[in-house]
Amino acid sequence: MTAEAEEWALPDDRGAVREALIAWYEEDHRDFPWRRTDDPYEILVSEVMSQQTQLGRVVEAWEGFLERWPTTAALADADRADVVGFWTDHSLGYNNRAKYLHEAARQVEEEYGGDFPETPDELQELMGVGPYTANAVASFAFNNGDAVVDTNVKRVLYRAFGVPDDDAAFENAAQALMPANRSRVWNNAIMELGGVACEQTPACDEAGCPWREWCDAYATGDFTAPDVPTQPSFEGSRRQFRGRVIATLREYDELELDTLGHRIRVDYAPDGEYGREWLEGLLTDLESDELIELERTGDGLVARLQR
């Protein structure tokens, strides 16, 4: 799929989308200690430890590791068996990660004079550092990365903007959304969004998701995603018609009840099974979710998007 084919899924007002997410993140987010540093070594240790390990368990291990080996020089001089033993004692997964981290520290000391490389491409020269980890370190240590695309980010992009389940599409959409020269805060923010608001079971309102006004899933109620089991049939469902209402009101400033009804379903009949009573119920739900506004006049009901 080409980048041109994907662009339609992203909002036109990307500046507002970006600032809403960054403001939400900066106002309140989970306080992991590696988010309070820009030391590339400390961030690399956190990234390697976090692979397939719950972040809550990583905190204690990360702090203990850095207390014992606070610099790349200290880790490079360590006995590899001690490093692997620490990894095992803290149940951090595959021991190869400990070996690679030890070797990467030696590379930094011996090949780079103790100074970390700063770009994603250069960081991939370190043992055990793949594209994702390299980009994360470049972003969080040097504010010099591309858009991070992990499972959480894919879920957010799929739900919010209808980005198709395709790696290239996710990469292009993520990069198009990220503001220039802000990879540190942006990548932290969008991963936080996927981690606390747009989880497999979403918590849109509870977490105050900043993208609700743009989000396709929030409008339709269809929260399927690449890593989430498929919900019951969408065709003909209430979720589908919620989405049609939102899409139609995006096209028109406002619409009277029957005009809107005829635009969202071909079998709309004011006094029929799918008529005014059915549509008013749908619109009342959307009004309760603060997605639309309803104006009740002497002539009937007028609907418009929430301003």
C-alpha positions in Angstrom: 0.0 0.0 0.0 1.4 3.4 -0.9 1.8 6.3 1.4 -0.7 8.3 -0.7 -3.3 5.6 -0.1 -2.7 5.8 3.6 -2.9 9.6 4.0 -6.6 9.7 3.8 -6.9 8.0 7.2 -5.1 10.8 9.0 -6.9 13.9 10.2 -6.3 17.2 8.3 -5.7 19.1 11.5 -2.6 17.1 12.5 -1.2 20.0 14.5 -4.2 19.9 16.9 -3.9 16.1 17.1 -0.2 16.3 18.0 -0.6 19.1 20.6 -3.6 17.3 22.2 -1.5 14.1 22.8 1.6 15.9 24.0 -0.4 18.1 26.4 -2.2 15.0 27.8 1.1 13.2 28.3 2.9 16.1 29.9 0.0 16.8 32.3 0.1 13.3 33.8 1.8 10.0 32.9 3.3 6.9 34.6 6.5 7.9 36.3 9.1 5.3 35.3 12.6 6.3 36.4 14.1 5.9 32.9 11.7 8.6 31.7 13.6 11.0 34.0 17.0 10.5 32.3 18.5 11.1 28.9 21.6 8.9 29.6 21.8 6.5 26.6 23.3 3.7 28.7 20.5 3.9 31.3 17.9 4.0 28.5 19.4 1.1 26.7 19.3 -1.0 29.9 15.6 -0.2 30.3 14.8 -1.0 26.7 16.6 -4.4 26.9 15.0 -5.3 30.2 11.5 -4.2 29.0 11.4 -6.8 26.2 8.6 -9.1 27.1 8.7 -8.1 30.8 6.1 -6.1 32.6 7.3 -2.6 33.3 6.4 -2.7 37.0 8.9 -5.6 37.5 11.6 -3.8 35.4 11.9 -0.8 37.8 13.5 -2.7 40.7 15.8 -4.7 38.3 16.8 -1.5 36.4 17.7 0.3 39.6 19.7 -2.6 41.0 21.5 -3.2 37.7 22.6 0.5 37.5 23.6 0.6 41.1 25.9 -2.4 40.5 27.1 -1.3 37.0 26.4 2.5 36.7 28.3 3.1 33.5 29.3 1.3 30.3 32.8 1.2 31.6 31.7 -0.6 34.7 29.6 -3.1 32.8 32.4 -3.7 30.2 34.8 -4.6 33.1 32.3 -6.9 34.8 32.5 -10.7 34.6 29.9 -11.8 32.1 28.8 -14.6 34.4 27.8 -12.1 37.0 25.8 -10.1 34.5 24.0 -13.2 33.4 23.4 -14.3 37.0 21.8 -10.9 37.8 19.5 -11.4 34.7 18.5 -14.8 35.9 17.9 -13.8 39.5 15.5 -11.0 38.4 13.6 -13.2 35.9 14.3 -10.9 33.0 13.9 -13.5 30.2 16.4 -14.8 27.7 20.0 -14.7 29.1 21.3 -13.8 25.6 20.0 -10.3 26.3 22.4 -10.0 29.2 25.3 -11.3 27.1 24.5 -8.8 24.3 24.1 -5.9 26.7 27.5 -6.8 28.2 29.1 -6.9 24.7 27.4 -3.7 23.7 29.0 -1.9 26.7 32.4 -3.2 25.6 31.8 -1.9 22.1 30.9 1.5 23.4 34.1 1.6 25.4 36.5 0.0 22.9 35.0 1.2 19.5 33.4 4.6 20.4 35.7 5.8 23.2 33.0 5.6 25.8 30.6 7.8 23.8 27.3 6.3 22.6 26.5 6.6 18.9 23.5 8.9 18.4 21.5 7.8 15.3 19.3 4.8 14.9 21.5 3.4 12.2 24.7 3.8 14.2 23.1 2.3 17.3 22.2 -0.8 15.4 25.9 -1.5 15.2 25.9 -2.4 18.9 25.5 -6.1 19.7 21.8 -7.2 20.2 20.4 -3.8 19.3 17.8 -4.1 16.6 15.8 -1.4 14.8 13.2 -0.8 17.5 15.7 -0.6 20.4 18.0 1.6 18.4 15.2 4.0 17.5 14.0 4.1 21.1 17.5 5.0 22.4 18.0 7.6 19.7 14.6 9.1 20.6 14.7 9.1 24.4 18.4 9.8 24.8 19.1 12.2 21.9 15.7 13.3 20.7 17.0 12.0 17.3 14.8 9.1 16.4 12.0 8.2 14.0 8.5 7.4 15.1 8.4 4.3 17.3 6.0 1.6 16.2 5.3 -1.1 18.7 2.2 -3.2 19.4 0.6 -0.4 21.4 1.2 2.2 18.7 -0.2 -0.1 16.0 -3.4 -0.6 18.1 -3.8 3.2 18.5 -3.3 4.0 14.8 -5.6 1.2 13.7 -8.4 2.2 16.0 -8.1 6.0 15.8 -7.4 6.5 12.1 -8.2 3.3 10.4 -4.6 2.6 9.4 -4.6 -0.9 7.8 -2.9 -3.8 9.5 0.2 -3.5 7.4 3.7 -2.8 8.8 4.6 -0.3 6.1 1.3 1.5 6.6 1.9 1.8 10.3 5.4 3.1 9.8 4.3 5.7 7.3 1.3 6.8 9.4 3.4 7.0 12.6 6.1 9.0 10.9 3.6 11.4 9.3 2.0 12.1 12.7 5.2 12.7 14.7 6.1 16.4 14.9 9.6 17.3 13.7 12.4 17.2 16.2 10.2 16.0 19.1 10.8 12.2 19.0 11.5 12.1 22.7 8.2 13.4 24.0 6.1 12.1 21.0 7.2 8.5 21.2 6.8 8.5 25.0 3.3 10.0 24.6 1.9 7.7 21.9 3.2 4.6 23.7 1.7 5.9 26.9 -1.6 6.4 25.1 -1.6 2.7 24.0 -0.5 1.6 27.4 -3.1 3.3 29.6 -6.0 4.5 27.4 -6.0 2.3 24.3 -5.3 -1.0 25.8 -6.8 -4.2 24.5 -9.8 -3.3 26.7 -10.0 0.5 26.1 -10.3 3.0 28.9 -11.1 6.1 26.7 -13.1 8.2 29.1 -11.5 6.9 32.3 -8.0 7.8 31.0 -9.2 11.0 29.3 -8.0 10.0 25.9 -7.0 13.2 24.0 -7.9 11.7 20.6 -11.6 10.9 21.3 -12.8 13.6 19.0 -10.8 12.2 16.0 -11.0 8.5 16.9 -13.0 6.2 14.5 -13.2 3.5 17.2 -14.6 5.9 19.8 -17.2 7.1 17.3 -18.4 3.7 16.2 -17.8 1.6 19.3 -15.8 -0.9 17.3 -12.6 -1.4 19.3 -11.1 -4.4 17.3 -7.4 -4.1 16.5 -4.6 -6.3 15.2 -4.0 -7.8 18.7 -7.6 -7.8 19.8 -10.1 -10.6 19.0 -12.7 -9.7 16.4 -16.0 -8.5 17.7 -19.4 -9.6 16.4 -20.4 -8.6 12.9 -20.1 -4.9 12.2 -22.4 -4.9 9.2 -25.8 -3.6 10.2 -24.7 -3.1 13.8 -25.4 -0.1 16.1 -21.6 0.6 15.9 -21.8 0.9 12.1 -24.6 3.5 12.3 -23.0 5.5 15.0 -20.0 5.8 12.6 -22.3 6.8 9.7 -23.8 9.5 11.8 -20.4 11.0 12.7 -19.2 10.7 9.2 -22.3 12.4 7.8 -22.2 15.2 10.3 -18.5 15.8 9.4 -19.7 16.5 5.9 -22.6 18.9 6.8 -22.7 21.6 9.5 -26.0 20.3 10.8 -28.9 18.1 9.7 -32.5 17.8 10.7 -33.6 14.4 12.0 -35.3 12.9 8.9 -32.7 14.3 6.5 -29.9 12.7 8.6 -31.9 9.4 8.7 -32.2 9.1 5.0 -28.5 9.8 4.6 -27.3 7.1 6.9 -29.6 4.2 5.8 -31.6 3.4 2.7 -34.5 1.8 4.6 -35.0 4.8 6.9 -38.8 5.5 7.3 -39.9 8.2 9.8 -42.6 6.0 11.3 -41.0 2.6 10.5 -38.9 0.1 12.5 -35.8 2.1 11.6 -37.3 5.6 11.9 -37.4 8.6 14.2 -37.6 6.6 17.4 -34.7 4.4 16.5 -32.6 7.4 15.3 -33.3 9.5 18.3 -32.1 6.7 20.5 -28.9 6.5 18.5 -28.4 10.3 18.6 -29.1 10.5 22.4 -26.3 8.0 23.0 -23.9 10.0 20.9 -24.9 13.1 22.8 -24.3 11.4 26.1 -20.8 10.5 24.8 -20.3 14.2 24.0 -19.7 13.4 20.3 -22.7 15.4 19.0 -25.0 18.2 20.0 -28.8 18.0 19.7 -31.0 21.0 19.4 -34.7 20.4 20.1 -36.8 23.0 18.2 -40.5 23.3 17.6 -40.0 21.8 14.2 -38.1 18.7 15.5 -34.5 17.7 16.2 -31.3 19.1 14.7 -27.9 17.3 15.1 -24.4 18.7 14.7 -21.0 17.5 15.8 -19.8 18.5 19.3 -17.8 21.7 19.1 
